[in-house]
Amino acid sequence: MAGAAVASPLCTWLVTACMSVACNEERSLGRRSAFPGRRRALLSGGEVQGSPRRLISAFRGLGIRGLMSSFLALEPCAEFHSSRNGSAFFGENGFFLFGPWNAESNRRQRRAAHSSTSFGKVMSIAVQPEKEVAEKKRMPTKQRRVVVTGMGVVTPLGHDPDIFYEKLLEGISGISKIETFDCSSYPTRIAGEIKSFSSDGWVAPKLSKRMDKFMLYLLTAGKKALENGGVTEDVMSQLDKTRCGVLIGSAMGGMKVFNDAIEALRISYKKMNPFCVPFATTNMGSAMLAIDLGWMGPNYSISTACATSNFCILNAANHILRGESDVMLCGGSDAAIIPIGLGGFVACRALSQRNGDPTKASRPWDVDRDGFVMGEGAGVLLLEELEHAKQRGAEIYAEFLGGSFTCDAYHMTEPHPGGTGIILCIEKALAESGVAREDVNYVNAHATSTPSGDLKEYQALIHCFGQNPELKVNSTKSMTGHLLGAAGAVEAIAAVQAIRTGWVHPNINLDSPEENVDVNKLVGSNKERLDVKVALSSSFGFGGHNSSILFAPYK
């Protein structure tokens, strides 16, 4: 009796060990030794050894039943079936994730368990295989470097990273009157709304009809990042998918799907979308993209309000640095320009009410700013371990140096009066990345166009980099509005584009700068030439979340 009681908690170890051994053997047999040494075609339309094939959704043509069947079609390895007492972990009735439990096998396992009289023997079976597998899987982390090899965007200024950045350089605003719904009774009637978007060719039609926009934006931007990174179907077939992961977050999640479910519930629960719960959760975008691609590495999402993307990017990079993966899609997506989203931020008294002149509404550091402007979209970066990228002949856009997070621990929505959390975040990012203050000469600021936030961030930047005469600071939000959880990734892409092109985009609507703001530190009303040494991109979110990440030219 005592032996059974002690052994019962060990079933988790047994399951893990058996599945890990099986997966490790399968991967070692199936892994390709090298990638073809071919270079990706440029976005201008060049071809590499014939026309590149677009990555098409694996779910195209599948109905919802087909989708669910694909989830349930997985079968465990033989070792998993032979592990003891599955009911202790999956339930007394024998049902578990992969299908019905084999009753005869279960009886044999129980008899074997009762015959065991030595705890030491059980422990050796459970722990030793896992230890061996862990040692085999452990990858060297020294000198691993992370580079950016692909970018995907869905924004009010376009859905291609080059077109998007060209419009930023031209100082074009993507803010306009809201057209998706009637907001005539709202005090704010403007936003960085995406007017033209299609997921055709990227998401299966039957899924796209049920998904929230934040998921459609995420899936589209993610696949565009792969296409932009030269990951065609041929390259994809040679990736070790157990070492490829997805970490794309959302601040708000599927707000419309959830809101529609509430409206349907007013009639009857029978009217509710059966997918309303999974399609409303913030993690499901990453999950669906990973399922579609067959990527089995790290997969989850992080939600830290408007700092979400940076948290995802840094954590994704850390998975690569620690040797847990070689390729990661990371970033953020949000689509909250709906009645409940707009109404919620109006209730916070956080939004600009410059309805008569939308393109002038977002004006960071200007004395006439009256709040931020909501935006929507997605940004996804393809991060890759340097040697892995070089081996497949990928074009390297920039190197990711590192970053850091802190918390103000002060107020839900207001920054710390002394900018303490921001300063600490920047200093930790520099220290952990091994970057000197004087090397940072470009900052893509969070700068949302709020009265207190802009100034506190500016003061923190001057505290950290004020002695650098080359420093240039701008705010992408002056043209896109605030994309909430997607903002950090879209702005990180802008920072990478600045490194690639040697141009930094202007700050528009900076007609009357704040008295204590040195305009020489800010980019003017036109684009400026800058040889970027190190670019810093910062994002902050409700709850006091601070994040800073660093990029540099690859050398």
N, C-alpha and C positions, 0 to 999 in steps of 0.2 A: 504493500500500500504506500509505504514511504517512498519507494523507488519510483512508482508511477507519479506520485505527487511532485517529486522533484523533476522528473523528466518532462512533464507536461509543458512547462514554459520553454523547454528547449526546442520545441517543434519549429519555432521561427528560425532558429539557427540552422536546423536541418534543411528547411525549405530554401533558405538563402544559400547555404553551401552547395546543395545539389544543383540548384538552378545556375549558380555562378560557375560551377565546374563545367556544366553542359554548355553554357553560353561561351565560356572561355575556349573550350575545345573547338566548338563550331567556328568561332571567330578566327582561331589560329589556322584552321584548315582553309577557310574561305578568303582570307585577307590577300589582296593584291600587293605586290612588293613595291610598285612604283606607279606614278601617274604618267601619262604620255606627256612628253615635253613640248607642249603646244601652247601658244600664247592666245589669250582672249582677244576677240575683235573689239575695236574701239566702238563707243556708242554711236559713232558717226555712220555705222552700218557696214563696216568692213567685215569680211568673212574669214574664218579660220578653217582651212582644209574643207571647204564646202560650206553650205549654208548651215549655221547653227540651229539646232532644234530647240524650240521653246519647251520649257518644263510645263507639261499639261497636268491638270489635276488628276490624281489617281481615282477620284470619286466621280469623274465625269460619266454621266449616263447611269449612275447608281441611284436608286430610290432610297428613301429613308430606311426601308426594311433591309435593303442591301447594305447600307451603312452600318446598321446595328448588327447585321449578321457578320460583318467583317470584324467587329469588336469581339464577338463571341466565338469566332472560328479558331481562335488560338488554342493550341494544345500544349500542355506542359511536357517536360522531358521525362524519360523513364525513371530517372533518379528521383524526380519529384513525386511520382506516383508511389515509389517505394519508400519514401520517407515516412516516419511513424506518426500515427494519430493526427490526421488532418483535421478531424472534427474539433480538436482542441483549439484550432485557429480559425476554421471556417464555419463551425457550427455543428451541432449534434446531428442534424439531418443530413450532413454530408455534402451540402451544396457549397461550391466554391467558385471563384471568379472564372475559371477556365471551363467549367462544365460539371456534370454530375460526378460525384465521388464514387469510385469503384468499391462496392460494398465488400466483396471478397478480399480485395487487397487490404481494406481497412481492418477486417477481422484478423487477417494474418499479422498485421502490424500490432494490433492490441495484444495478441498472444505473445508476440516477440517482446513487447514492452513488459508484460507481466513476468516473463521468464528472466528478464534482466535483473540481476541482484546487485550490480556494482555501479554506483554513480560515476566512478572514475571512467568506466568503459563508455558510458553514455556520453560523458563529457568529451572523451577523445574522439568519438565519432562526430559530434556536433561541431566542435571548435576547430580541430586540426585542419580539415579541408578548407574551411573559410580562411584560416591563416595563410595556407599555401596559396590560395587563389589571390588573396590580397597582395601577397608578395609578388606574384606573377604580374598582376595588373598595375602595380605601382610604377609610375613613370618618372623618370628624372625630371625635376623641375628647374634645375639650374640652367641659366642662360636661355631659357625659353622666352621667346618674344612674341608679342601679339601685333598683328597688322590688320589694316582695313583693306579688304579686297573687293567689296561690293557695297552698293547703297541703293535703297529703294524708298521712294516717297509718294505719299498721296497728300496733297496740300491745296489750299486755295489758289496757289500760284502755279500749279501744274503737277504732273505725276511722273516726271522724269527728273533725276537729280541735276542734269545739266540745264534743262529748261528752267527749272525752279531757281537755280542759282543765277542764271542770266537775268531773270526778272528781278531778283534781289539786287543785283549790281545796277540795274537800270532804275531802281527806286520805285518799282511798281507796287501799289497796294492791292492786296487781295480781299480787302474789307468792303462789304456792300450791304444793302438792305436784305434782310432775311426773306426768303421766298418759299421755304419749305412749308410753313404754316402761317396762319394769320396771327400776327403779334401786334396788331394795331392798338390794343389796350395796354400794352406793356410800355413802361417808360424807356426801355432800351429795345430798339428794333433793328439793330445792325449786328453783324458778326463776320468772321472770316469763314463764310459758308462755302462749301464746295458745290459749285453749280453743275458741273458735268463730271460724272463718274460712272464707270461701267466695270463690272468684275468679269465680263465675258472673256472666256479663254483662261481665266485664272481660278475661278470657283465654279463647281458644278451647279447648274441652274436650279436644281431641286433644293440644294442647300442654301443658295443665295436668297431664295424667296423667304426662308425662315430665319436667317441669321440677322443679328443686329449689325448696323453699319460699322461699328467699331471692329467687328470680326472681319467683315468684308474688306475694310481698309487694311487691316493687319495682314490678312492672307495675300492680298494683292501686292502690298509693299514688300512683304517677305519674299515672294516669288520674283518680284522685279529686282530685288537685291541679288538674288541668285543669278538671274539673267545678266544683270549688270556686272556681276563678278565672273562671268564666263563659265558658270556651272550649268552646262548643257546636260541633256539626258545621258550623253556618253560619259561625261565627267562624273555625273551622279552615280552611274552604275559602278564606278570604281572607288567611290568613297566607302570607308569603313563606317557604316551608319551607326554603329554602337558608340562611335566617338564624335558624333555630330549632334548638337543640341539646339534648343530653341528657348529663349528667355525674353519674351515680349510682354510687357505689362500694360495696364490701363488704370487710369485714376477712377473712372466712373463706371466702366463695364457696360453691359448691355442694358442701358437705361430704357430704351424704347421697348425692347422685348419684355422687360419686367413691367413697364407701365401698361403695355397692351394686355398683359396677363391680368393685371388688376382690373382693367376695364371689362375684360371678358368674364372675370369672376363675379362681377356685379349681376350678370345674367345667370351663369351657372359654371361650375368648375369644368363641366363637359365642353365648354366653349374655349377652354384654355389651350394654348399651343403646348403640345406634349414636350416640346424642347425649351419651354420658357425658363426653366431653372438652369440647365447646363449652358444655354446660350446667353444667359444674363451674367454668369460668373466671369470674373476677370481672367481666370486661368485658361478658359476654354479656347481662346484664340491661339495661344501657344500650343495647346494640346492638339487642336484640329490641324494646324500647320505641320506639326511633327507627324501626326497620323498620315496626313496626305503625302509627306515626303518619305515616310518610313524611317525617320531619324530617331534612334533609340537612346541617345545620350541625355544629358541634363535637360529637364523640361519642366518649367513651372513659370509663374509670373510673380511680379512684385508690384504692390500698389502703395505708393507713398505720395499720393496727391500729385502735384505738378512736378515733383522730383522723380517720378516713377522711371522715366527712360534712363536717366543717369544711373540709378540704382541697378537697373537691369543690365546696362552696358558694362559697368564695373564688375558685377558679379559674373557675367558671362566671360569676361576677360580672365577673371580669377580661375574659372574652371579650366581654361586653357593653360594658364601659368602653372597650375597645380598638376598638370598632366592628366586631367580627367577627361579632356576632350581636345580635339584638334580644330574643329569648326563650330562656330556658334552664330545663329541669327539672333539679334537682340535689338531692343528699342521699345517703342510704345505706340499706343493707338487710342484715340478717343473720338466719340461722336455724340456730343451732349447738346447739340443745337436742336432741341425739341422743347415743347412747352414746359415740361417739368424741370429741364436743365436750365433754360433761360430764367424761368421763374425763381428757381432756387438761388441763382447768383444775384438776381435783382433783389431778392429778399435780404441778401447779405450786404446790399448797397455797395457792391464791388465793381459794377460795370459802368462804362462810359455811357452818357446819354446824348452824345453828339450825333443825333440821328439825321440832322440836315446835311451833314458833310462826312459821310462814313470814312472816306479815305484819310481824313484828318483826325480821326478819333483816337487812334493809338499813337501816343506822343511821349515816349519815355524821356525823362529828365526835363521836359518842358514845363514852364510854370502854369500853363493852362490845361494840363492833363487832369482828367476827372474820373479815372478808373480804367480798368483793362477792358479789352474787347475779346469776347469768346471766339475761338476758332475750332476747327476740327481737322482730323487727318491722321496720318501715321508716318513714322519714320523707322526704318530698319537698316541696321548695319550688318554686314557679313564680316565677322572677325575670324581670323585664322592664325594658327601657329605659323611663324615665319618659314621654317623649313618645309612645312607642309605646303604652304603657298608657293614657294619657289619650285618645289618638286613638280607641281602640276602646271607651272608656267603662268601663274596668275599675275595680273598687273597689281602692283601694290600702291595704293593711294596715299597712305600715311601710316605711321606707327602709333599704336596706343601705348602711352607711357604709364598710365595708372590714374588714381584718383582717391577720393575719400568721402566719408559721410559724417555728419554730426547732427545733433539736435539742439535747437535753441532752448528747449525746456522752459519756455517763457509764456507763450500765448498760442491759442488755436490758430489765429489768422494774422496776427501782427508780428513783425520781426523784432528781435531783441533791440532795445533802444541803442545799445552800444555796438551792435553788429557783431557781438562776441561769437556767436555760433558760426557765422559766415567766415570770419577771420580764422577761427580754429579749423574749419573745414578746408580752406585754401592752404593753410600752413601744413596741415596733415597731408594733403594731396601732394604738395611739393616735396615734403620729407620722404614720404613713402615711394615717390617716383624717382627720387634722386635728382630733382630739377632745381636749379638755382633761380632765385627770384628774377635776376637780371635777364634770364633767358626767355621769360614769358613776355612776349611783345604784342600778343593779340588776345583779347578777351571777348568772347561772345557772351554777353551778360544775360541774366534772367530778365531784368528790366521790363516789367509788365505794363508800365504806365500808371502805377498807383502812387498816390501822394507820398506815403512813407516808405514803401518798399524800394523805390528807385534810389532814393537818397541814402538809405542805410547800406544798400549794396555798393553804391558808388564810394561811400566813405570807407567801406571795408577794402575795396580794390585799391584805393589810394594808400591806405595803411600798408597794404602788402606790396604794391608795385609803383607807388608814387614817385620813386626816385629814378624810374626807368624812362628816359626821354623818348624812347621808341614806342612806348605803350600806346596801343589803339584799342578803343572799346566801342562796340556797337550792339544794337538790339535787333534781332530778326523779327521780334514781335511788333515792331513799328509797322511792318508790312503784312505779316501773316495773322496778327492777333495772337491770342494765347491759346495754344493747342492742348492745354492741360497736360495730361499724362504723355502725350506725344511730343510735347514741346522740346524736351531735352534731346531726343533722338534727331528731330528735324534740325535743331540748332547745332548738334554735333556734326551732322552732314554739311551744314553751312561752314563750319570750322574746317572740316576736311577739304571742302572745295576751295576755301581761302588758301590753304596750304598748296593745293594742286595748281591753282591759277595764278597765285601771287597778287590777287585783288581781294580787298575786303569791302563788303557792301556798305552803303551809307546808312545813317540814321535819318529817316524822313520825319517831317513834322517837328523838327527841333528848331522852332522859330524864335523862341525866347527861353534860353536855357536858365535853369535855376542859378541863383546868384553865386552859390558856393561850388558850382560845377565848373571845372577847368575844361573849356571846349577843346583845348589842344590835345586832351587825352581822348576825346571822342572823335569818331569818324564823322566828317561833315555831311553835307547834303548830297555829295557825289561820291562815287566809289573812289578808293585810294589804293595806290600801289603799296604793297608791303611784303617784304621777304620774311615770312613767318618762321620764327625759330621754334617757338613752342606756343601752341594755342590752348587756352583754358576756356572750358564751357561750363557754366554753373547753372543749376536749377534748384529752386526752393519750393516747398509745398506747405499747404495748410497742415498744422500740427508741429511746425518748427523743423521740418526735414530740410537739411542742407546737403547739397551734393556738388562736387567739382571733379571734372575729368580732364585729362591732358592728352593732346595729340602733338606729333611733330613730324617733319618730313622724314621719310625712310632713308637711312643712309647705311 
